[in-house]
Amino acid sequence: MDRVTTHLLADHIRDGYPGYTPSRIDAAVTTYLVLLSVIGALGAVAWLGTARAVKAGRRLARPAALVLFVCAATVGLTGLLTTDTSGETGLPPALGWAGMAPSMAALLAVAFL
């Protein structure tokens, strides 16, 4: 995805690790994209399950939604704030903030429960 759009992630890795070869940068981008995709898919499944539980009137749905929000916010903040060995954040700030967007939506969902 990064290769056909902005190259934001590849440029960030290249800036942080100028000695990396193009193939190593591609491998790092692929690793990041797979990791972010898996986290996103797990989050979507968890929230769909929680929505079904709320609709069904399950007693533990609200506490589960709160736990999911805390987990999502923790994962989002980790992506936004964690620095790697280059001294820069692991993700470019734009991607880190984009990773926080689902947590803000989750905060609204939990508040409306």
Backbone atoms as SQL, in Angstrom:
CREATE TABLE atoms (id INTEGER PRIMARY KEY, chain TEXT, resi INTEGER, resn TEXT, atom TEXT, x REAL, y REAL, z REAL);
INSERT INTO atoms VALUES
  (1, 'A', 1, 'MET', 'N', 0.823, -1.189, 0.000),
  (2, 'A', 1, 'MET', 'CA', 0.000, 0.000, 0.000),
  (3, 'A', 1, 'MET', 'C', 0.870, 1.256, 0.000),
  (4, 'A', 2, 'ASP', 'N', 1.898, 1.275, 0.801),
  (5, 'A', 2, 'ASP', 'CA', 2.775, 2.445, 0.888),
  (6, 'A', 2, 'ASP', 'C', 3.480, 2.691, -0.445),
  (7, 'A', 3, 'ARG', 'N', 3.769, 1.626, -1.162),
  (8, 'A', 3, 'ARG', 'CA', 4.497, 1.760, -2.426),
  (9, 'A', 3, 'ARG', 'C', 3.667, 2.450, -3.509),
  (10, 'A', 4, 'VAL', 'N', 2.352, 2.292, -3.447),
  (11, 'A', 4, 'VAL', 'CA', 1.493, 2.877, -4.479),
  (12, 'A', 4, 'VAL', 'C', 0.838, 4.180, -4.029),
  (13, 'A', 5, 'THR', 'N', 1.096, 4.601, -2.787),
  (14, 'A', 5, 'THR', 'CA', 0.499, 5.856, -2.314),
  (15, 'A', 5, 'THR', 'C', 1.589, 6.890, -2.058),
  (16, 'A', 6, 'THR', 'N', 1.811, 7.219, -0.821),
  (17, 'A', 6, 'THR', 'CA', 2.665, 8.355, -0.482),
  (18, 'A', 6, 'THR', 'C', 4.130, 8.009, -0.230),
  (19, 'A', 7, 'HIS', 'N', 4.455, 6.763, -0.041),
  (20, 'A', 7, 'HIS', 'CA', 5.803, 6.339, 0.360),
  (21, 'A', 7, 'HIS', 'C', 6.191, 6.930, 1.711),
  (22, 'A', 8, 'LEU', 'N', 5.213, 7.334, 2.494),
  (23, 'A', 8, 'LEU', 'CA', 5.459, 7.977, 3.777),
  (24, 'A', 8, 'LEU', 'C', 6.243, 7.068, 4.717),
  (25, 'A', 9, 'LEU', 'N', 5.836, 5.831, 4.810),
  (26, 'A', 9, 'LEU', 'CA', 6.502, 4.887, 5.696),
  (27, 'A', 9, 'LEU', 'C', 7.912, 4.571, 5.195),
  (28, 'A', 10, 'ALA', 'N', 8.055, 4.342, 3.911),
  (29, 'A', 10, 'ALA', 'CA', 9.381, 4.044, 3.347),
  (30, 'A', 10, 'ALA', 'C', 10.322, 5.232, 3.520),
  (31, 'A', 11, 'ASP', 'N', 9.824, 6.436, 3.298),
  (32, 'A', 11, 'ASP', 'CA', 10.661, 7.622, 3.478),
  (33, 'A', 11, 'ASP', 'C', 11.078, 7.792, 4.933),
  (34, 'A', 12, 'HIS', 'N', 10.157, 7.508, 5.847),
  (35, 'A', 12, 'HIS', 'CA', 10.464, 7.613, 7.280),
  (36, 'A', 12, 'HIS', 'C', 11.557, 6.618, 7.671),
  (37, 'A', 13, 'ILE', 'N', 11.450, 5.403, 7.180),
  (38, 'A', 13, 'ILE', 'CA', 12.465, 4.388, 7.482),
  (39, 'A', 13, 'ILE', 'C', 13.792, 4.768, 6.840),
  (40, 'A', 14, 'ARG', 'N', 13.756, 5.229, 5.613),
  (41, 'A', 14, 'ARG', 'CA', 14.978, 5.642, 4.917),
  (42, 'A', 14, 'ARG', 'C', 15.683, 6.785, 5.653),
  (43, 'A', 15, 'ASP', 'N', 14.906, 7.751, 6.164),
  (44, 'A', 15, 'ASP', 'CA', 15.486, 8.871, 6.905),
  (45, 'A', 15, 'ASP', 'C', 16.102, 8.416, 8.227),
  (46, 'A', 16, 'GLY', 'N', 15.447, 7.477, 8.903),
  (47, 'A', 16, 'GLY', 'CA', 15.947, 6.994, 10.182),
  (48, 'A', 16, 'GLY', 'C', 17.129, 6.050, 10.057),
  (49, 'A', 17, 'TYR', 'N', 17.196, 5.348, 8.945),
  (50, 'A', 17, 'TYR', 'CA', 18.252, 4.358, 8.718),
  (51, 'A', 17, 'TYR', 'C', 18.850, 4.574, 7.332),
  (52, 'A', 18, 'PRO', 'N', 19.688, 5.594, 7.174),
  (53, 'A', 18, 'PRO', 'CA', 20.221, 5.904, 5.841),
  (54, 'A', 18, 'PRO', 'C', 21.084, 4.789, 5.248),
  (55, 'A', 19, 'GLY', 'N', 21.590, 3.898, 6.066),
  (56, 'A', 19, 'GLY', 'CA', 22.419, 2.808, 5.558),
  (57, 'A', 19, 'GLY', 'C', 21.635, 1.621, 5.032),
  (58, 'A', 20, 'TYR', 'N', 20.323, 1.628, 5.198),
  (59, 'A', 20, 'TYR', 'CA', 19.507, 0.511, 4.725),
  (60, 'A', 20, 'TYR', 'C', 19.474, 0.483, 3.196),
  (61, 'A', 21, 'THR', 'N', 19.540, -0.710, 2.671),
  (62, 'A', 21, 'THR', 'CA', 19.403, -0.896, 1.223),
  (63, 'A', 21, 'THR', 'C', 17.914, -0.807, 0.856),
  (64, 'A', 22, 'PRO', 'N', 17.616, -0.569, -0.413),
  (65, 'A', 22, 'PRO', 'CA', 16.195, -0.522, -0.821),
  (66, 'A', 22, 'PRO', 'C', 15.434, -1.809, -0.491),
  (67, 'A', 23, 'SER', 'N', 16.085, -2.951, -0.604),
  (68, 'A', 23, 'SER', 'CA', 15.381, -4.200, -0.290),
  (69, 'A', 23, 'SER', 'C', 15.100, -4.315, 1.208),
  (70, 'A', 24, 'ARG', 'N', 15.999, -3.816, 2.029),
  (71, 'A', 24, 'ARG', 'CA', 15.783, -3.859, 3.474),
  (72, 'A', 24, 'ARG', 'C', 14.672, -2.882, 3.874),
  (73, 'A', 25, 'ILE', 'N', 14.609, -1.729, 3.214),
  (74, 'A', 25, 'ILE', 'CA', 13.528, -0.775, 3.463),
  (75, 'A', 25, 'ILE', 'C', 12.192, -1.389, 3.056),
  (76, 'A', 26, 'ASP', 'N', 12.158, -2.058, 1.908),
  (77, 'A', 26, 'ASP', 'CA', 10.928, -2.727, 1.469),
  (78, 'A', 26, 'ASP', 'C', 10.489, -3.792, 2.470),
  (79, 'A', 27, 'ALA', 'N', 11.462, -4.534, 3.003),
  (80, 'A', 27, 'ALA', 'CA', 11.133, -5.561, 3.993),
  (81, 'A', 27, 'ALA', 'C', 10.569, -4.933, 5.263),
  (82, 'A', 28, 'ALA', 'N', 11.148, -3.809, 5.694),
  (83, 'A', 28, 'ALA', 'CA', 10.644, -3.132, 6.890),
  (84, 'A', 28, 'ALA', 'C', 9.243, -2.582, 6.659),
  (85, 'A', 29, 'VAL', 'N', 9.004, -2.003, 5.485),
  (86, 'A', 29, 'VAL', 'CA', 7.675, -1.483, 5.146),
  (87, 'A', 29, 'VAL', 'C', 6.665, -2.621, 5.133),
  (88, 'A', 30, 'THR', 'N', 7.025, -3.723, 4.520),
  (89, 'A', 30, 'THR', 'CA', 6.116, -4.875, 4.471),
  (90, 'A', 30, 'THR', 'C', 5.807, -5.380, 5.874),
  (91, 'A', 31, 'THR', 'N', 6.814, -5.462, 6.726),
  (92, 'A', 31, 'THR', 'CA', 6.609, -5.911, 8.101),
  (93, 'A', 31, 'THR', 'C', 5.653, -4.983, 8.835),
  (94, 'A', 32, 'TYR', 'N', 5.888, -3.675, 8.718),
  (95, 'A', 32, 'TYR', 'CA', 4.990, -2.708, 9.356),
  (96, 'A', 32, 'TYR', 'C', 3.570, -2.850, 8.833),
  (97, 'A', 33, 'LEU', 'N', 3.409, -2.959, 7.523),
  (98, 'A', 33, 'LEU', 'CA', 2.068, -3.037, 6.941),
  (99, 'A', 33, 'LEU', 'C', 1.338, -4.304, 7.351),
  (100, 'A', 34, 'VAL', 'N', 2.048, -5.417, 7.419),
  (101, 'A', 34, 'VAL', 'CA', 1.421, -6.665, 7.875),
  (102, 'A', 34, 'VAL', 'C', 1.002, -6.529, 9.336),
  (103, 'A', 35, 'LEU', 'N', 1.897, -5.997, 10.157),
  (104, 'A', 35, 'LEU', 'CA', 1.592, -5.825, 11.570),
  (105, 'A', 35, 'LEU', 'C', 0.389, -4.903, 11.766),
  (106, 'A', 36, 'LEU', 'N', 0.379, -3.772, 11.092),
  (107, 'A', 36, 'LEU', 'CA', -0.738, -2.837, 11.222),
  (108, 'A', 36, 'LEU', 'C', -2.041, -3.430, 10.687),
  (109, 'A', 37, 'SER', 'N', -1.960, -4.211, 9.618),
  (110, 'A', 37, 'SER', 'CA', -3.161, -4.855, 9.062),
  (111, 'A', 37, 'SER', 'C', -3.728, -5.891, 10.018),
  (112, 'A', 38, 'VAL', 'N', -2.865, -6.679, 10.625),
  (113, 'A', 38, 'VAL', 'CA', -3.324, -7.693, 11.584),
  (114, 'A', 38, 'VAL', 'C', -3.965, -7.023, 12.799),
  (115, 'A', 39, 'ILE', 'N', -3.331, -5.973, 13.310),
  (116, 'A', 39, 'ILE', 'CA', -3.895, -5.257, 14.453),
  (117, 'A', 39, 'ILE', 'C', -5.253, -4.665, 14.077),
  (118, 'A', 40, 'GLY', 'N', -5.348, -4.077, 12.896),
  (119, 'A', 40, 'GLY', 'CA', -6.617, -3.507, 12.441),
  (120, 'A', 40, 'GLY', 'C', -7.699, -4.561, 12.286),
  (121, 'A', 41, 'ALA', 'N', -7.347, -5.706, 11.723),
  (122, 'A', 41, 'ALA', 'CA', -8.331, -6.786, 11.542),
  (123, 'A', 41, 'ALA', 'C', -8.801, -7.328, 12.892),
  (124, 'A', 42, 'LEU', 'N', -7.875, -7.523, 13.822),
  (125, 'A', 42, 'LEU', 'CA', -8.266, -8.000, 15.157),
  (126, 'A', 42, 'LEU', 'C', -9.168, -6.987, 15.855),
  (127, 'A', 43, 'GLY', 'N', -8.849, -5.713, 15.700),
  (128, 'A', 43, 'GLY', 'CA', -9.694, -4.677, 16.293),
  (129, 'A', 43, 'GLY', 'C', -11.085, -4.658, 15.697),
  (130, 'A', 44, 'ALA', 'N', -11.174, -4.797, 14.385),
  (131, 'A', 44, 'ALA', 'CA', -12.484, -4.801, 13.728),
  (132, 'A', 44, 'ALA', 'C', -13.325, -5.988, 14.184),
  (133, 'A', 45, 'VAL', 'N', -12.708, -7.151, 14.275),
  (134, 'A', 45, 'VAL', 'CA', -13.435, -8.346, 14.738),
  (135, 'A', 45, 'VAL', 'C', -13.904, -8.162, 16.182),
  (136, 'A', 46, 'ALA', 'N', -13.021, -7.609, 17.016),
  (137, 'A', 46, 'ALA', 'CA', -13.383, -7.402, 18.424),
  (138, 'A', 46, 'ALA', 'C', -14.551, -6.425, 18.558),
  (139, 'A', 47, 'TRP', 'N', -14.509, -5.324, 17.800),
  (140, 'A', 47, 'TRP', 'CA', -15.586, -4.338, 17.902),
  (141, 'A', 47, 'TRP', 'C', -16.889, -4.860, 17.306),
  (142, 'A', 48, 'LEU', 'N', -16.819, -5.637, 16.237),
  (143, 'A', 48, 'LEU', 'CA', -18.045, -6.233, 15.691),
  (144, 'A', 48, 'LEU', 'C', -18.662, -7.206, 16.689),
  (145, 'A', 49, 'GLY', 'N', -17.810, -7.983, 17.348),
  (146, 'A', 49, 'GLY', 'CA', -18.301, -8.895, 18.387),
  (147, 'A', 49, 'GLY', 'C', -18.929, -8.151, 19.547),
  (148, 'A', 50, 'THR', 'N', -18.321, -7.046, 19.929),
  (149, 'A', 50, 'THR', 'CA', -18.867, -6.234, 21.017),
  (150, 'A', 50, 'THR', 'C', -20.195, -5.606, 20.613),
  (151, 'A', 51, 'ALA', 'N', -20.281, -5.132, 19.384),
  (152, 'A', 51, 'ALA', 'CA', -21.544, -4.552, 18.907),
  (153, 'A', 51, 'ALA', 'C', -22.660, -5.592, 18.919),
  (154, 'A', 52, 'ARG', 'N', -22.335, -6.797, 18.519),
  (155, 'A', 52, 'ARG', 'CA', -23.345, -7.878, 18.564),
  (156, 'A', 52, 'ARG', 'C', -23.768, -8.171, 19.997),
  (157, 'A', 53, 'ALA', 'N', -22.785, -8.166, 20.910),
  (158, 'A', 53, 'ALA', 'CA', -23.097, -8.436, 22.315),
  (159, 'A', 53, 'ALA', 'C', -23.980, -7.340, 22.905),
  (160, 'A', 54, 'VAL', 'N', -23.710, -6.094, 22.553),
  (161, 'A', 54, 'VAL', 'CA', -24.547, -4.987, 23.035),
  (162, 'A', 54, 'VAL', 'C', -25.955, -5.121, 22.481),
  (163, 'A', 55, 'LYS', 'N', -26.059, -5.431, 21.190),
  (164, 'A', 55, 'LYS', 'CA', -27.373, -5.576, 20.561),
  (165, 'A', 55, 'LYS', 'C', -28.163, -6.721, 21.192),
  (166, 'A', 56, 'ALA', 'N', -27.458, -7.791, 21.566),
  (167, 'A', 56, 'ALA', 'CA', -28.115, -8.939, 22.185),
  (168, 'A', 56, 'ALA', 'C', -28.423, -8.703, 23.661),
  (169, 'A', 57, 'GLY', 'N', -27.939, -7.593, 24.219),
  (170, 'A', 57, 'GLY', 'CA', -28.211, -7.286, 25.618),
  (171, 'A', 57, 'GLY', 'C', -27.362, -8.072, 26.603),
  (172, 'A', 58, 'ARG', 'N', -26.226, -8.532, 26.158),
  (173, 'A', 58, 'ARG', 'CA', -25.341, -9.288, 27.053),
  (174, 'A', 58, 'ARG', 'C', -24.832, -8.395, 28.182),
  (175, 'A', 59, 'ARG', 'N', -24.798, -8.942, 29.363),
  (176, 'A', 59, 'ARG', 'CA', -24.434, -8.185, 30.551),
  (177, 'A', 59, 'ARG', 'C', -22.993, -7.684, 30.529),
  (178, 'A', 60, 'LEU', 'N', -22.094, -8.463, 29.976),
  (179, 'A', 60, 'LEU', 'CA', -20.681, -8.105, 29.981),
  (180, 'A', 60, 'LEU', 'C', -20.260, -7.269, 28.769),
  (181, 'A', 61, 'ALA', 'N', -21.204, -6.856, 27.947),
  (182, 'A', 61, 'ALA', 'CA', -20.865, -6.108, 26.733),
  (183, 'A', 61, 'ALA', 'C', -20.245, -4.750, 27.062),
  (184, 'A', 62, 'ARG', 'N', -20.808, -4.049, 28.015),
  (185, 'A', 62, 'ARG', 'CA', -20.276, -2.722, 28.347),
  (186, 'A', 62, 'ARG', 'C', -18.871, -2.794, 28.943),
  (187, 'A', 63, 'PRO', 'N', -18.625, -3.669, 29.915),
  (188, 'A', 63, 'PRO', 'CA', -17.246, -3.775, 30.407),
  (189, 'A', 63, 'PRO', 'C', -16.273, -4.244, 29.321),
  (190, 'A', 64, 'ALA', 'N', -16.738, -5.118, 28.439),
  (191, 'A', 64, 'ALA', 'CA', -15.872, -5.582, 27.347),
  (192, 'A', 64, 'ALA', 'C', -15.529, -4.425, 26.418),
  (193, 'A', 65, 'ALA', 'N', -16.491, -3.560, 26.144),
  (194, 'A', 65, 'ALA', 'CA', -16.239, -2.393, 25.299),
  (195, 'A', 65, 'ALA', 'C', -15.217, -1.467, 25.943),
  (196, 'A', 66, 'LEU', 'N', -15.305, -1.294, 27.249),
  (197, 'A', 66, 'LEU', 'CA', -14.335, -0.457, 27.950),
  (198, 'A', 66, 'LEU', 'C', -12.937, -1.065, 27.887),
  (199, 'A', 67, 'VAL', 'N', -12.843, -2.367, 28.076),
  (200, 'A', 67, 'VAL', 'CA', -11.539, -3.045, 27.990),
  (201, 'A', 67, 'VAL', 'C', -10.974, -2.926, 26.577),
  (202, 'A', 68, 'LEU', 'N', -11.822, -3.113, 25.574),
  (203, 'A', 68, 'LEU', 'CA', -11.368, -2.970, 24.186),
  (204, 'A', 68, 'LEU', 'C', -10.893, -1.552, 23.896),
  (205, 'A', 69, 'PHE', 'N', -11.593, -0.557, 24.441),
  (206, 'A', 69, 'PHE', 'CA', -11.155, 0.819, 24.256),
  (207, 'A', 69, 'PHE', 'C', -9.779, 1.041, 24.863),
  (208, 'A', 70, 'VAL', 'N', -9.577, 0.558, 26.075),
  (209, 'A', 70, 'VAL', 'CA', -8.272, 0.730, 26.739),
  (210, 'A', 70, 'VAL', 'C', -7.181, 0.027, 25.934),
  (211, 'A', 71, 'CYS', 'N', -7.458, -1.169, 25.447),
  (212, 'A', 71, 'CYS', 'CA', -6.472, -1.890, 24.622),
  (213, 'A', 71, 'CYS', 'C', -6.183, -1.136, 23.327),
  (214, 'A', 72, 'ALA', 'N', -7.237, -0.642, 22.670),
  (215, 'A', 72, 'ALA', 'CA', -7.060, 0.081, 21.413),
  (216, 'A', 72, 'ALA', 'C', -6.274, 1.365, 21.630),
  (217, 'A', 73, 'ALA', 'N', -6.581, 2.091, 22.699),
  (218, 'A', 73, 'ALA', 'CA', -5.854, 3.327, 22.988),
  (219, 'A', 73, 'ALA', 'C', -4.391, 3.027, 23.303),
  (220, 'A', 74, 'THR', 'N', -4.139, 1.942, 24.010),
  (221, 'A', 74, 'THR', 'CA', -2.759, 1.557, 24.332),
  (222, 'A', 74, 'THR', 'C', -1.984, 1.216, 23.069),
  (223, 'A', 75, 'VAL', 'N', -2.591, 0.445, 22.185),
  (224, 'A', 75, 'VAL', 'CA', -1.927, 0.087, 20.931),
  (225, 'A', 75, 'VAL', 'C', -1.698, 1.339, 20.081),
  (226, 'A', 76, 'GLY', 'N', -2.692, 2.207, 20.004),
  (227, 'A', 76, 'GLY', 'CA', -2.557, 3.435, 19.226),
  (228, 'A', 76, 'GLY', 'C', -1.469, 4.346, 19.772),
  (229, 'A', 77, 'LEU', 'N', -1.450, 4.517, 21.091),
  (230, 'A', 77, 'LEU', 'CA', -0.412, 5.357, 21.702),
  (231, 'A', 77, 'LEU', 'C', 0.972, 4.743, 21.553),
  (232, 'A', 78, 'THR', 'N', 1.043, 3.423, 21.581),
  (233, 'A', 78, 'THR', 'CA', 2.327, 2.753, 21.367),
  (234, 'A', 78, 'THR', 'C', 2.858, 3.056, 19.974),
  (235, 'A', 79, 'GLY', 'N', 2.002, 2.965, 18.984),
  (236, 'A', 79, 'GLY', 'CA', 2.416, 3.283, 17.618),
  (237, 'A', 79, 'GLY', 'C', 2.776, 4.746, 17.435),
  (238, 'A', 80, 'LEU', 'N', 2.108, 5.607, 18.167),
  (239, 'A', 80, 'LEU', 'CA', 2.333, 7.039, 18.041),
  (240, 'A', 80, 'LEU', 'C', 3.606, 7.496, 18.755),
  (241, 'A', 81, 'LEU', 'N', 3.913, 6.894, 19.901),
  (242, 'A', 81, 'LEU', 'CA', 4.959, 7.431, 20.767),
  (243, 'A', 81, 'LEU', 'C', 6.243, 6.621, 20.864),
  (244, 'A', 82, 'THR', 'N', 6.228, 5.358, 20.479),
  (245, 'A', 82, 'THR', 'CA', 7.408, 4.520, 20.657),
  (246, 'A', 82, 'THR', 'C', 8.520, 4.921, 19.698),
  (247, 'A', 83, 'THR', 'N', 9.699, 5.120, 20.257),
  (248, 'A', 83, 'THR', 'CA', 10.854, 5.435, 19.410),
  (249, 'A', 83, 'THR', 'C', 11.628, 4.160, 19.119),
  (250, 'A', 84, 'ASP', 'N', 12.259, 4.138, 17.960),
  (251, 'A', 84, 'ASP', 'CA', 13.075, 2.976, 17.612),
  (252, 'A', 84, 'ASP', 'C', 14.548, 3.320, 17.829),
  (253, 'A', 85, 'THR', 'N', 15.406, 2.458, 17.358),
  (254, 'A', 85, 'THR', 'CA', 16.835, 2.631, 17.622),
  (255, 'A', 85, 'THR', 'C', 17.447, 3.823, 16.911),
  (256, 'A', 86, 'SER', 'N', 16.750, 4.399, 15.927),
  (257, 'A', 86, 'SER', 'CA', 17.272, 5.579, 15.237),
  (258, 'A', 86, 'SER', 'C', 17.008, 6.855, 16.032),
  (259, 'A', 87, 'GLY', 'N', 16.199, 6.759, 17.070),
  (260, 'A', 87, 'GLY', 'CA', 15.837, 7.926, 17.857),
  (261, 'A', 87, 'GLY', 'C', 14.542, 8.576, 17.405),
  (262, 'A', 88, 'GLU', 'N', 14.019, 8.171, 16.269),
  (263, 'A', 88, 'GLU', 'CA', 12.742, 8.668, 15.759),
  (264, 'A', 88, 'GLU', 'C', 11.631, 7.713, 16.187),
  (265, 'A', 89, 'THR', 'N', 10.391, 8.175, 16.052),
  (266, 'A', 89, 'THR', 'CA', 9.281, 7.264, 16.320),
  (267, 'A', 89, 'THR', 'C', 9.267, 6.180, 15.250),
  (268, 'A', 90, 'GLY', 'N', 8.774, 5.005, 15.622),
  (269, 'A', 90, 'GLY', 'CA', 8.741, 3.893, 14.685),
  (270, 'A', 90, 'GLY', 'C', 7.865, 4.166, 13.484),
  (271, 'A', 91, 'LEU', 'N', 6.755, 4.843, 13.714),
  (272, 'A', 91, 'LEU', 'CA', 5.846, 5.212, 12.627),
  (273, 'A', 91, 'LEU', 'C', 5.959, 6.705, 12.376),
  (274, 'A', 92, 'PRO', 'N', 5.763, 7.135, 11.137),
  (275, 'A', 92, 'PRO', 'CA', 5.700, 8.572, 10.887),
  (276, 'A', 92, 'PRO', 'C', 4.537, 9.174, 11.682),
  (277, 'A', 93, 'PRO', 'N', 4.662, 10.412, 12.140),
  (278, 'A', 93, 'PRO', 'CA', 3.588, 11.003, 12.951),
  (279, 'A', 93, 'PRO', 'C', 2.210, 10.936, 12.296),
  (280, 'A', 94, 'ALA', 'N', 2.129, 11.125, 10.997),
  (281, 'A', 94, 'ALA', 'CA', 0.821, 11.078, 10.323),
  (282, 'A', 94, 'ALA', 'C', 0.178, 9.697, 10.465),
  (283, 'A', 95, 'LEU', 'N', 0.965, 8.649, 10.338),
  (284, 'A', 95, 'LEU', 'CA', 0.421, 7.293, 10.499),
  (285, 'A', 95, 'LEU', 'C', 0.117, 6.994, 11.960),
  (286, 'A', 96, 'GLY', 'N', 0.940, 7.514, 12.862),
  (287, 'A', 96, 'GLY', 'CA', 0.669, 7.327, 14.287),
  (288, 'A', 96, 'GLY', 'C', -0.656, 7.955, 14.693),
  (289, 'A', 97, 'TRP', 'N', -0.904, 9.185, 14.216),
  (290, 'A', 97, 'TRP', 'CA', -2.172, 9.843, 14.521),
  (291, 'A', 97, 'TRP', 'C', -3.341, 9.147, 13.830),
  (292, 'A', 98, 'ALA', 'N', -3.123, 8.641, 12.629),
  (293, 'A', 98, 'ALA', 'CA', -4.179, 7.888, 11.945),
  (294, 'A', 98, 'ALA', 'C', -4.530, 6.630, 12.737),
  (295, 'A', 99, 'GLY', 'N', -3.533, 6.050, 13.388),
  (296, 'A', 99, 'GLY', 'CA', -3.787, 4.879, 14.231),
  (297, 'A', 99, 'GLY', 'C', -4.578, 5.205, 15.483),
  (298, 'A', 100, 'MET', 'N', -4.583, 6.473, 15.877),
  (299, 'A', 100, 'MET', 'CA', -5.360, 6.886, 17.042),
  (300, 'A', 100, 'MET', 'C', -6.828, 7.148, 16.707),
  (301, 'A', 101, 'ALA', 'N', -7.139, 7.353, 15.438),
  (302, 'A', 101, 'ALA', 'CA', -8.516, 7.675, 15.044),
  (303, 'A', 101, 'ALA', 'C', -9.529, 6.611, 15.483),
  (304, 'A', 102, 'PRO', 'N', -9.253, 5.313, 15.309),
  (305, 'A', 102, 'PRO', 'CA', -10.225, 4.329, 15.784),
  (306, 'A', 102, 'PRO', 'C', -10.431, 4.382, 17.299),
  (307, 'A', 103, 'SER', 'N', -9.400, 4.751, 18.034),
  (308, 'A', 103, 'SER', 'CA', -9.546, 4.855, 19.488),
  (309, 'A', 103, 'SER', 'C', -10.484, 5.994, 19.857),
  (310, 'A', 104, 'MET', 'N', -10.436, 7.082, 19.109),
  (311, 'A', 104, 'MET', 'CA', -11.338, 8.197, 19.388),
  (312, 'A', 104, 'MET', 'C', -12.788, 7.816, 19.074),
  (313, 'A', 105, 'ALA', 'N', -12.983, 7.059, 17.999),
  (314, 'A', 105, 'ALA', 'CA', -14.313, 6.547, 17.683),
  (315, 'A', 105, 'ALA', 'C', -14.783, 5.591, 18.774),
  (316, 'A', 106, 'ALA', 'N', -13.861, 4.782, 19.274),
  (317, 'A', 106, 'ALA', 'CA', -14.207, 3.851, 20.353),
  (318, 'A', 106, 'ALA', 'C', -14.568, 4.586, 21.621),
  (319, 'A', 107, 'LEU', 'N', -13.881, 5.685, 21.890),
  (320, 'A', 107, 'LEU', 'CA', -14.205, 6.486, 23.067),
  (321, 'A', 107, 'LEU', 'C', -15.643, 6.988, 22.985),
  (322, 'A', 108, 'LEU', 'N', -16.054, 7.457, 21.818),
  (323, 'A', 108, 'LEU', 'CA', -17.440, 7.888, 21.649),
  (324, 'A', 108, 'LEU', 'C', -18.419, 6.731, 21.835),
  (325, 'A', 109, 'ALA', 'N', -18.081, 5.583, 21.284),
  (326, 'A', 109, 'ALA', 'CA', -18.959, 4.418, 21.418),
  (327, 'A', 109, 'ALA', 'C', -19.117, 4.014, 22.880),
  (328, 'A', 110, 'VAL', 'N', -18.014, 4.002, 23.623),
  (329, 'A', 110, 'VAL', 'CA', -18.072, 3.639, 25.035),
  (330, 'A', 110, 'VAL', 'C', -18.873, 4.687, 25.804),
  (331, 'A', 111, 'ALA', 'N', -18.695, 5.956, 25.474),
  (332, 'A', 111, 'ALA', 'CA', -19.429, 7.025, 26.168),
  (333, 'A', 111, 'ALA', 'C', -20.937, 6.896, 25.936),
  (334, 'A', 112, 'PHE', 'N', -21.337, 6.494, 24.737),
  (335, 'A', 112, 'PHE', 'CA', -22.761, 6.371, 24.435),
  (336, 'A', 112, 'PHE', 'C', -23.373, 5.092, 25.000),
  (337, 'A', 113, 'LEU', 'N', -22.559, 4.154, 25.442),
  (338, 'A', 113, 'LEU', 'CA', -23.106, 2.953, 26.071),
  (339, 'A', 113, 'LEU', 'C', -23.622, 3.303, 27.446);
